[in-house]
Amino acid sequence: MRWSTQNQIVVGLGLALLIMSLIGVVSYRSTVDLIESNQAVTHAQTVLTELTGTLSTMTDAETGQRGYIITGDEHFLEPYSRAILQINDHILRLTELIRNQPAQLQRLPELQRAIVRKLENMRTTINIRREQGFEAVQRVVATRQGNAEMDEIRRIIGEMEQVQRQHLQRRLDAAQTDAHEATLILSGLTIFNFALLPLIYVLYRRDILARRRVSEALAEARDQAIAASRLKSDFLATMSHEIRTPMNGIIGMTELLLETPLDDDQREFACIVRDSGQALLTIINDILDFSKIEAGKLVLERVDFDVRAVVEGAAEIMSAKASEKHLALMTYVDPQIPPVIGDAGRLRQVLLNLIGNAIKFTSEGEVVVRALLDTASEPRVTLRFTVSDTGIGLSPAAREKLFQPFMQADSSTTRRYGGTGLGLAISRRLVELMGGTIDVDSLEGQGSTFWFTAAFEPAPGPVAVEPVSSAEALHGVRGLVVDDSTTSRDILCRYMQSWQMRAESVDSGMAAFDALTAAAHAGQPFDVAVIDLSMPGMDGFAVGRAMDRDPLLAPTARILLTAFDQRGQGEEALAASFSAYLTKPVKQSHLLQAIVDAAREASTRRSAVRDRRPGDIALAQNGVPQDAVPSVQRILLAEDNLANQKVASTQLKKLGYAADIVTNGREAVDAVTRDDGRYGLVLMDVQMPEMDGLTATRAIRAVEVSTGKHVPIIAMTANAMQGDREACIAAGMDDYISKPVNRDKLAAVLEKWLPSDM
């Protein structure tokens, strides 16, 4: 049956209508999907903007709070006041925006609670600053509770932002898939309905325009993300400036403080403050450079430096934290490591992070830092650094994610020990930039050893570091290490052997006494003994006293070593005939200087023993020091500090002298002028209440003008700066000894100025 033209037209029109209907359905579905996708994109961007605004409001409030804490200026509290008013609006808007997202909606109360805690903490801190002052609020800020709360807010908002971005990505992927399907269908219909090409073209053009709008929306979202990243960078730069400003004051004022007269303890403390401030400034720079590390744009410095100074300096910065937890912190730097060219600041940052983690996760025992020469072949020097601890250890699962950003061993560790989990990730990137690798060897419950390698170029010449005594004087010197710690004995013996000493070690005080006695009877006595203070059974002071009582052991010079420094302990050690007092971690240069001085002192003591009369030996064997000779006249000690009184009087007693003690210059003048001829010598402190030592000396000399007598007056003071000795001599004093005073120095001065018949 032939179809009429009319039928063909009808069929054609029917087919055309059918195809047009299909095209309409497809176009409608595509349009609806695109509209929904566009709405989803807009909605997600609005949620992201609101979350960013919430975080910005809290950040501004925190920045204002810090400004108020530092300056006390109420103007800085304006962002905090605005935050209190605005934060509820942010929460309400977020509630409205995510009402159709149950998972996100459940996170909102958690965010609200975190914000309330943070605002309450800020209010408390502000009130403390307002009512109790800067020092009180500084102690509160030192707890870092506010930082933890702010980190919690950032974490929650970051996770909510991540969910929104994932939702946005899913909608964009779905839109792209729908657009692809629509294109295929429309292309197929075009083949069957070529006559409707203009209409299909129009529909197809509409589809293209819709896709373009989606593409433009994506491009806009990308631009907004770039702008947000730029804002983040600007924020970090601003915070960097705000942090650097007070840090500059801390470091600058510390530098000025170091240029003023300080005693040894004060200078050491100030140096640690300065070095810690500089290290903190370096860490701030490193955190700000994390984005550069991710982008591969971080450039390492190339400067000549001494590895020993970097390792020991990092350990010294962390020694206070180790001491707080009663941990022994020790370092060993291979003496064969040459000066190198590299980035000392980045190396120090990695070491500080690893040492800090070791101290944080160790409750008892020790932390040991080692720097070893791995390979040395032109033109590279590869070093291996290890940080070992006796802490909690790591499980295999924890080790796998340890070096990932913002990750720690597990969530319980984050709650118990704190931290962002960023330090090891930065350390890994820095080690890789230094041409090395980093890893950890650990067993859960048995401690960990973090290690990394780094490649450097050898420096063309020596690097300027603190002066170090020559080890040539120690060739053949016999040294004994007494320490119950195997690690400490190994490190000290390695150092001694590198200086060509004949080193031996024992693990207890009794074993030390036996070894010293056996060596003395064999005619090969030890010249120097490095003795740990805290040992079970017989501690370091007990070993020293036992050596003092034995004339065969007394000539051996002693160095006291302790992991926990206590005020006054150094003076007590010197009073107990120890040549030096060192605290762990011991710097290689300090140990070398102490042993050189001790070996020289031991040589002097042995010469004195060889020249001693048999009667002197008998006196020593009966428990009286060999240089203790009963005196007819007494010594007057003018000293206001009780601890120094105890040290000086004990030293005088061991030397065989009787002493009277007065606590100020006026009492010293009265004692000398009242009991004419009673005192053969006066030991005079300079800084005392009521009347200082210089004024008292002038008063005594004025009285002596009429009597014609002269009592030797020796200044014994902590003033050891240039010009102090001249001031004492100008006031009429005969000699000068700077504190801390050991017994040998005191004996030499007494022998010089006391009459021979004493």
C-alpha positions in Angstrom: 0.0 0.0 0.0 1.4 3.3 -1.1 1.3 6.1 1.3 -0.1 9.2 0.0 1.9 12.4 0.3 -0.5 13.5 2.9 0.1 10.3 4.8 3.8 10.8 4.4 3.5 14.3 5.6 1.4 13.1 8.5 3.8 10.4 9.3 6.7 12.8 8.8 5.0 15.3 11.0 4.3 12.6 13.5 7.9 11.5 13.5 9.0 15.1 13.7 6.6 15.7 16.6 7.8 12.5 18.3 11.5 13.5 17.8 10.7 17.1 18.9 8.9 15.7 21.9 12.0 13.5 22.7 14.2 16.5 22.2 11.9 18.6 24.5 12.0 15.9 27.2 15.8 15.5 27.0 16.3 19.3 26.9 13.9 19.8 29.8 15.7 17.1 31.9 19.1 18.6 31.1 17.9 22.1 31.9 16.4 21.0 35.3 19.6 19.2 36.1 21.7 22.2 35.2 19.5 24.5 37.3 19.7 22.2 40.3 23.5 21.9 39.9 23.8 25.6 39.6 21.7 26.1 42.7 23.8 23.4 44.5 27.0 25.2 43.5 25.6 28.5 44.8 24.3 27.0 48.0 27.6 25.2 48.7 29.5 28.4 48.0 27.2 30.3 50.4 27.8 27.7 53.1 31.6 27.8 52.6 31.5 31.7 52.7 29.5 31.5 56.0 32.0 29.0 57.5 34.9 31.2 56.5 33.2 34.2 58.0 32.6 32.3 61.3 36.3 31.4 61.4 37.4 34.9 60.5 35.2 36.4 63.2 36.8 34.1 65.8 40.3 34.7 64.5 39.8 38.5 64.6 38.5 38.2 68.2 41.5 36.1 69.2 43.9 38.5 67.5 42.3 41.4 69.4 42.5 39.5 72.6 46.2 38.9 72.2 46.7 42.6 71.4 44.8 43.6 74.6 46.9 41.1 76.6 50.1 42.5 75.3 49.3 46.2 75.4 46.3 46.5 77.8 44.6 48.8 75.2 40.8 48.3 75.4 40.7 49.3 71.7 41.9 45.8 70.8 38.7 44.3 72.4 36.5 45.6 69.6 36.8 42.5 67.5 36.0 40.4 70.6 32.8 42.4 71.3 31.7 42.2 67.6 32.3 38.4 67.7 29.9 38.0 70.7 27.2 39.9 68.7 27.9 38.3 65.3 28.5 34.6 66.2 24.9 33.8 66.9 23.9 35.3 63.5 26.5 33.0 61.9 25.2 30.0 63.7 21.6 30.8 62.7 22.5 31.3 59.1 24.4 28.1 59.0 21.5 26.2 60.6 19.2 27.5 57.9 21.6 26.7 55.1 22.4 23.1 56.1 19.0 22.1 57.4 18.7 19.6 54.6 22.1 18.1 55.4 21.7 16.0 58.6 25.3 15.0 58.9 26.4 18.7 58.7 23.6 19.7 61.0 24.8 17.3 63.7 28.2 19.0 63.6 26.8 22.4 64.2 26.1 22.0 68.0 29.7 20.7 68.4 31.0 23.9 66.6 28.7 26.1 68.7 30.0 24.5 72.0 33.6 24.9 70.9 33.0 28.6 70.1 31.3 29.2 73.4 34.2 27.6 75.2 36.6 29.7 73.3 34.7 32.9 74.0 34.4 32.0 77.7 38.2 31.4 77.8 38.8 34.7 76.1 36.5 36.5 78.5 38.3 34.9 81.5 41.7 35.7 80.1 40.7 39.3 79.4 39.3 39.7 83.0 42.6 38.3 84.4 44.6 40.8 82.3 42.3 43.6 83.4 42.2 42.7 87.1 45.5 40.9 87.8 47.9 42.3 85.2 50.2 41.0 82.5 52.2 38.5 84.5 49.1 36.7 85.8 47.6 36.4 82.3 50.9 35.3 80.9 50.8 32.2 83.2 47.3 31.4 81.9 48.4 31.9 78.3 51.3 29.6 78.9 48.9 26.7 79.4 47.9 27.0 75.7 44.3 26.0 76.5 43.1 28.8 74.3 45.2 27.5 71.4 43.7 24.1 71.8 40.2 25.5 71.7 40.9 27.6 68.6 42.5 24.5 67.0 39.3 22.6 67.7 37.2 25.3 66.0 39.5 25.3 63.0 39.3 21.5 62.9 35.4 21.4 63.0 35.1 24.2 60.4 37.7 22.5 58.2 35.9 19.2 58.3 32.5 20.9 57.5 34.2 22.8 54.6 35.6 19.5 53.3 32.1 17.9 53.4 30.7 20.9 51.5 33.5 20.7 48.9 32.9 17.0 48.4 29.1 17.6 48.0 29.9 20.4 45.5 32.2 18.1 43.6 29.6 15.3 43.4 27.0 17.8 42.0 29.5 19.1 39.5 30.4 15.5 38.4 26.7 14.7 38.1 26.1 17.8 36.0 28.9 16.9 33.7 27.6 13.3 33.3 24.1 14.6 32.5 25.4 17.0 30.0 27.4 14.2 28.3 24.3 12.0 28.1 22.2 14.8 26.7 24.8 15.5 24.0 24.7 11.9 22.9 20.9 11.7 22.7 20.6 15.0 20.8 23.3 13.9 18.4 21.4 10.7 17.7 18.1 12.5 17.2 19.8 14.9 14.8 20.7 12.0 12.5 17.1 10.9 12.4 15.6 14.3 12.0 17.9 16.2 9.7 14.9 18.2 8.5 14.6 19.6 12.0 18.2 20.6 12.1 17.5 24.4 12.7 15.3 23.5 15.7 17.7 21.0 16.9 20.5 23.5 16.4 18.6 26.0 18.6 18.1 23.4 21.3 21.6 22.3 21.0 22.8 25.9 21.3 20.7 26.3 24.4 22.5 23.2 25.8 25.9 24.7 24.9 25.0 27.9 26.6 23.9 26.1 29.7 27.2 24.2 29.8 29.0 27.5 29.4 27.2 28.8 32.4 28.2 25.8 34.4 31.8 26.2 33.2 31.7 29.9 34.1 30.3 28.9 37.5 33.2 26.5 38.0 35.7 29.1 36.9 34.2 31.6 39.3 34.4 29.0 42.1 38.0 28.3 41.2 38.7 32.1 41.3 37.1 32.3 44.7 39.1 29.4 45.9 42.3 31.2 44.7 41.2 34.4 46.3 40.5 32.5 49.6 44.0 31.0 49.4 45.4 34.5 48.8 43.4 35.8 51.8 44.8 32.9 53.9 48.3 33.8 52.8 47.7 37.5 53.6 46.3 36.4 57.0 49.4 34.3 57.7 51.6 37.2 56.7 49.7 39.5 59.0 50.0 37.1 61.9 53.6 36.6 61.1 54.1 40.3 61.5 52.1 40.4 64.8 54.1 37.5 66.2 57.5 38.8 65.0 56.9 42.2 66.7 56.9 40.9 70.3 59.5 38.3 69.4 61.8 41.1 68.1 61.4 42.7 71.5 62.2 39.5 73.3 65.3 38.8 71.3 66.4 42.4 71.1 66.1 43.0 74.8 67.9 39.7 75.6 70.8 40.8 73.4 70.9 44.1 75.3 70.7 42.2 78.6 73.7 40.1 77.5 75.8 43.3 77.1 75.2 44.1 80.8 77.2 42.7 83.8 75.8 39.2 84.6 77.0 36.3 86.6 77.5 33.0 84.9 74.1 31.6 85.7 72.3 34.7 84.5 74.4 34.8 81.3 73.6 31.2 80.6 69.8 31.7 81.2 69.8 34.8 79.0 71.6 32.9 76.2 69.0 30.2 76.4 66.2 32.8 76.2 67.9 34.4 73.2 68.5 31.1 71.4 65.0 29.8 72.1 63.5 33.0 70.8 65.6 32.7 67.6 64.5 29.1 67.3 60.9 30.0 67.7 61.2 32.7 65.0 62.7 30.1 62.7 59.8 27.7 63.4 57.3 30.5 62.6 59.1 31.0 59.3 59.0 27.3 58.6 55.2 27.1 59.2 54.6 30.0 56.9 56.8 28.3 54.3 54.8 25.1 54.4 52.8 26.2 51.4 56.1 26.8 49.6 57.3 23.3 50.5 54.0 21.9 49.1 54.6 23.9 45.9 58.3 22.9 45.7 59.4 26.6 46.0 61.3 26.5 49.3 65.0 27.2 48.8 67.5 26.1 51.4 70.3 28.4 52.6 73.9 27.7 51.9 76.1 28.8 54.8 79.1 27.3 56.5 78.3 25.9 60.0 79.5 23.5 62.6 77.3 20.5 63.1 78.4 20.1 66.7 77.1 23.6 67.6 73.8 22.9 65.9 73.2 19.6 67.7 74.3 20.7 71.1 72.5 24.0 70.7 69.2 22.2 69.9 69.7 19.9 72.9 70.5 22.9 75.2 67.2 24.6 74.1 65.3 21.5 75.1 67.2 20.7 78.2 64.8 22.7 80.5 61.8 20.6 79.3 63.8 17.4 79.8 64.8 18.5 83.3 61.1 19.3 84.2 60.3 15.6 83.5 63.5 14.3 85.2 64.7 12.9 81.9 68.4 12.6 81.1 69.1 14.4 77.8 72.5 13.5 76.2 74.2 14.3 72.9 77.0 12.7 71.0 78.5 14.3 67.9 81.1 12.3 66.0 84.4 14.2 66.3 85.2 13.2 62.7 82.3 15.3 61.3 83.9 18.2 59.4 82.4 21.7 59.0 79.8 21.7 56.3 77.8 23.9 54.0 74.1 23.8 54.3 71.0 25.2 56.0 71.7 25.1 59.7 68.3 26.6 60.6 66.4 23.9 58.8 68.6 21.2 60.4 68.0 22.7 63.8 64.3 22.8 63.2 64.2 19.1 62.4 66.3 18.3 65.5 64.1 20.5 67.7 61.0 18.7 66.5 62.3 15.2 67.0 63.9 16.0 70.4 60.6 17.8 71.5 58.6 14.7 70.5 60.9 12.4 72.3 60.6 14.4 75.5 56.9 14.8 75.1 56.3 11.0 74.8 58.8 9.9 77.4 57.8 9.8 81.0 61.0 8.4 82.5 64.5 7.3 81.3 66.6 9.2 78.8 66.7 10.9 75.4 69.9 10.6 73.4 70.7 12.6 70.3 73.5 11.4 68.0 75.2 12.8 64.9 77.3 10.3 63.0 79.4 10.5 59.9 77.7 8.2 57.4 79.8 8.7 54.2 82.4 11.4 53.3 83.3 11.4 49.7 83.9 14.4 47.5 81.9 16.5 46.9 79.3 15.3 49.5 79.2 14.6 53.2 76.3 12.4 54.3 75.4 12.6 58.0 73.1 10.4 60.0 71.2 11.8 63.0 69.3 9.8 65.5 67.0 10.7 68.4 66.4 7.8 70.7 64.0 7.7 73.7 62.7 5.3 76.3 59.1 6.4 75.8 55.8 4.8 74.8 56.9 3.5 71.4 54.8 3.1 68.2 52.7 0.4 66.8 53.2 -0.6 63.1 49.8 1.0 62.2 50.8 4.2 63.8 54.2 4.3 62.0 52.5 4.1 58.6 50.6 7.4 59.0 53.2 9.2 61.3 54.7 11.5 58.7 51.4 12.6 57.2 50.2 16.2 57.8 48.0 16.8 60.8 48.3 13.1 61.8 49.5 11.6 65.1 49.7 8.0 66.4 46.0 8.0 67.3 43.3 10.3 68.5 44.0 9.5 72.1 47.6 10.7 71.7 46.2 14.0 70.4 44.1 14.4 73.4 46.7 13.4 75.9 49.9 14.9 74.5 48.5 17.7 72.2 50.1 19.0 69.0 49.0 19.6 65.5 50.7 16.6 63.9 52.3 19.0 61.4 55.9 18.9 62.8 56.9 15.5 61.4 55.4 16.2 58.0 57.4 19.4 57.8 60.5 17.6 59.0 60.1 14.9 56.3 59.8 17.6 53.6 62.9 19.4 54.9 64.9 16.2 55.1 64.0 15.4 51.5 65.1 18.9 50.5 68.4 18.2 52.2 68.8 15.1 50.1 68.1 12.6 52.8 65.4 10.3 54.2 63.7 10.1 57.5 62.1 7.1 59.3 61.6 5.6 62.7 62.4 2.3 64.4 60.1 1.5 67.3 58.4 -1.2 69.3 55.3 -0.3 71.2 56.1 0.2 74.9 59.9 0.0 74.3 60.8 3.5 73.0 61.6 4.8 69.6 64.6 5.9 67.5 63.8 8.5 64.9 66.6 8.8 62.3 67.3 10.8 59.2 70.1 11.4 56.9 71.2 14.6 55.2 73.8 15.5 52.6 76.0 18.5 52.8 79.0 19.9 51.0 82.2 20.1 53.1 83.1 23.6 54.1 86.4 25.0 52.6 87.8 26.0 56.0 87.1 26.0 59.7 83.9 27.5 61.0 84.0 30.2 63.8 82.6 28.6 66.9 83.2 29.0 70.7 86.9 28.5 71.6 87.8 24.9 72.4 90.9 23.8 74.4 93.4 21.7 72.5 93.1 18.0 73.2 96.8 17.5 72.6 97.4 17.8 76.4 95.3 14.8 77.0 97.3 12.2 75.1 97.8 9.3 77.4 95.8 10.8 80.3 93.9 8.1 82.2 90.2 8.8 82.6 87.5 7.0 84.5 83.8 7.4 83.8 81.5 6.6 86.7 77.8 6.4 85.6 75.0 3.9 86.0 73.7 4.8 82.5 75.2 2.6 79.8 74.5 5.3 77.2 76.2 8.0 79.2 79.3 5.9 79.8 79.5 5.0 76.1 79.3 8.7 75.0 81.8 9.9 77.5 84.3 7.1 76.7 84.0 7.8 73.0 84.8 11.4 73.5 87.8 10.6 75.7 89.1 8.0 73.3 88.8 10.5 70.4 91.1 12.8 72.4 93.7 9.9 72.8 92.9 9.4 76.4 93.0 5.9 78.1 89.4 5.7 79.1 87.6 3.1 81.3 84.2 3.1 82.8 82.3 1.5 85.7 78.6 1.5 86.6 78.5 2.3 90.3 80.3 4.2 93.1 81.6 1.1 94.8 83.0 -0.2 91.5 84.6 3.2 91.0 86.3 3.1 94.4 87.6 -0.4 93.7 88.9 0.6 90.2 90.6 3.8 91.6 92.2 1.8 94.4 93.4 -1.0 92.2 94.9 1.5 89.7 96.7 3.5 92.4 98.2 0.3 94.0 99.3 -0.8 90.5 101.2 2.4 90.1 99.0 3.6 87.2 96.5 5.9 89.0 93.7 7.6 87.1 94.3 11.3 86.4 90.7 12.3 86.0 87.4 10.8 87.1 84.1 12.0 85.6 81.5 11.0 88.2 77.7 11.1 87.8 75.9 12.6 90.8 72.7 10.4 90.9 73.6 6.7 91.2 72.1 4.0 93.3 73.9 3.1 96.5 76.8 5.5 96.5 76.2 8.9 94.8 78.8 11.2 93.3 79.4 13.2 96.5 79.9 10.0 98.4 82.5 8.9 95.9 84.3 12.2 96.2 84.3 12.1 100.0 85.7 8.5 99.9 88.5 9.7 97.6 89.3 12.6 99.9 89.8 10.2 102.8 92.2 8.0 100.9 95.6 9.8 100.3 96.3 7.5 97.3 93.1 8.6 95.6 93.0 12.3 96.7 95.3 13.5 93.8 92.9 12.2 91.2 90.9 15.2 89.9 87.2 14.9 89.9 84.4 16.2 87.6 80.8 16.0 88.8 78.2 15.3 86.2 74.4 15.6 86.7 71.3 15.4 84.6 69.3 17.7 86.9 70.9 21.0 87.8 69.9 22.6 91.1 70.8 26.0 92.4 73.8 25.9 94.7 74.8 22.4 93.6 77.8 23.7 91.6 79.2 25.6 94.6 78.7 22.5 96.8 80.6 20.4 94.2 83.5 22.9 94.2 83.5 22.9 98.0 83.7 19.1 98.0 87.0 19.2 96.0 85.5 18.6 92.6 87.4 20.4 89.9 84.3 21.1 87.7 80.5 20.7 87.7 78.8 19.9 84.4 75.1 19.3 83.5 73.7 17.0 80.8 73.5 17.4 77.9 77.3 18.1 78.1 78.7 20.1 75.3 81.8 18.5 73.8 83.8 21.7 74.2 82.8 22.1 77.9 83.7 18.5 78.6 87.1 18.9 76.9 87.8 22.2 78.8 86.9 20.6 82.1 89.0 17.5 81.5 92.0 19.6 80.4 91.8 21.8 83.5 91.2 18.7 85.7 94.2 16.9 84.2 96.4 19.9 84.9 95.1 20.1 88.5 95.8 16.4 89.0 99.4 16.9 87.8 99.8 19.7 90.3 98.4 17.5 93.1 100.7 14.6 92.3 103.7 16.9 92.4 102.6 18.1 95.8 102.3 14.5 97.0 105.8 13.6 95.8 107.2 16.6 97.7 105.2 15.9 100.9 107.0 14.9 104.2 106.1 11.5 105.7 104.5 13.3 108.6 102.1 15.0 106.3 101.1 11.7 104.9 100.4 10.4 108.4 98.2 13.4 109.0 96.3 12.7 105.8 95.8 9.1 106.7 94.4 10.1 110.1 91.6 12.0 108.4 93.1 15.6 108.4 93.7 17.2 105.0 97.4 17.2 104.0 97.4 21.0 103.6 95.4 21.6 106.9 97.7 23.2 109.5 96.2 24.3 112.8 96.1 28.1 112.9 96.7 30.3 115.9 94.9 33.4 114.5 91.4 33.1 113.1 89.9 34.2 109.8 87.0 36.6 109.6 84.5 35.8 106.9 82.2 38.7 105.9 79.3 37.2 103.8 75.5 37.8 103.9 74.5 34.8 101.8 73.8 31.7 104.0 74.7 29.2 101.2 78.0 31.0 100.5 78.7 31.1 104.3 78.3 27.4 104.4 80.6 26.8 101.4 83.4 29.1 102.5 83.3 27.9 106.2 83.4 24.3 105.1 86.3 24.9 102.7 88.2 26.8 105.5 87.6 24.0 107.9 88.9 21.4 105.5 92.0 23.5 105.1 92.5 23.6 108.8 91.4 27.1 109.6 89.0 28.4 112.2 86.6 31.2 111.0 84.2 33.6 112.5 81.3 34.8 110.4 79.7 38.2 110.1 76.8 39.2 107.8 77.6 42.8 106.8 80.4 45.3 106.5 79.6 47.2 109.7 79.9 44.0 111.7 83.2 43.3 110.0 84.6 46.7 111.0 83.5 46.2 114.6 85.0 42.7 114.7 88.4 43.7 113.4 88.8 46.9 115.4 87.3 45.5 118.6 89.5 42.3 118.8 92.9 43.8 117.8 95.2 41.0 116.6 92.5 38.2 116.7 92.2 37.9 113.0 95.1 37.1 110.7 93.0 37.6 107.5 89.6 38.9 106.4 87.6 37.3 103.5 85.3 40.2 102.5 82.2 40.0 100.2 81.6 43.2 98.3 77.8 43.5 98.1 76.3 43.3 101.6 73.5 45.1 103.5 74.0 48.1 105.8 77.6 48.6 104.7 79.2 47.1 101.6 82.7 45.5 101.5 84.4 48.4 99.8 83.2 50.9 102.5 84.1 48.4 105.3 87.6 48.0 103.9 88.1 51.8 103.8 87.0 52.1 107.4 89.4 49.3 108.6 92.3 50.9 106.7 91.4 54.3 108.3 91.7 52.7 111.8 95.0 51.0 110.9 96.6 54.4 110.2 96.7 55.1 113.9 97.6 51.5 115.0 100.3 50.9 112.5 99.0 47.3 111.8 97.7 45.8 108.6 95.2 42.9 108.3 95.1 41.3 104.8 91.7 41.7 103.3 90.7 39.5 100.4 87.7 40.3 98.2 85.6 37.1 97.7 82.8 38.2 95.4 80.6 37.3 92.5 81.6 40.5 90.7 83.9 39.3 88.0 83.6 42.0 85.4 86.5 44.1 84.1 87.3 46.8 86.6 85.9 45.0 89.6 89.3 43.9 90.8 90.7 47.4 90.3 87.9 48.8 92.5 88.6 46.3 95.3 92.4 47.1 95.2 91.6 50.8 95.2 89.5 50.5 98.3 92.4 49.0 100.2 91.9 45.2 99.7 95.0 43.1 99.2 93.7 40.5 96.7 90.7 39.4 94.8 88.9 36.0 94.2 85.8 35.7 92.0 83.0 33.3 92.9 82.5 30.4 92.6 85.7 29.7 94.7 87.1 26.2 94.8 89.3 25.0 97.6 92.6 25.0 95.7 92.2 28.7 94.8 91.3 29.5 98.3 94.3 27.6 99.7 96.7 29.4 97.3 95.4 32.8 98.4 95.6 31.9 102.1 99.1 30.6 101.7 100.1 33.8 100.0 98.8 36.3 102.5 98.7 34.6 105.9 101.9 34.8 108.1 104.1 31.7 107.9 103.7 31.1 111.6 100.0 30.5 111.2 
